[in-house]
Amino acid sequence: AVVAFIGLLVNLAVAGLLHQHGEEGADLNRKAALLHVLGDALGSVAALAAGVIVAVTGWLWADPALSLAIGVLILVS
């Protein structure tokens, strides 16, 4: 959970920098990098959520279920 939280903070900081500097021009590479970082942040949120669900409810399938959801999201995008 600690690693997921640190990853989330780093990804949000990088997303903020990319978004802030993206206003100057519509650079396609910058937009793609921003979307990638936001996807990583979503993965960190899913890992944190799975950890909380497992800790609170004991439902061990939370982690694979959320991992599958993130994987499908990556495939679709």
C-alpha positions, 0 to 999 in steps of 0.5 A: 500500500505504501508503494502504491501511495508513493506511486500515486503521488509521483504520478499526480505530480508528473501529470500536473507538470505535463498538464501545466506545460501542455497549455503552451501547445497541443503537442501530441506526445505530451498528451500521450504521456499525460494519458499514460501517467493518468493510467498509471495513477489509476492503477495505483488507485486500484491497488490502494482500493484493493488493499483496503477492500482486502484489509476491511472485508477479507475478500481476496479476489479484490486485487485480481478483480481490480487488476483485470479491470485495469487491464481491460481499460488498458486494452480498450484504450 
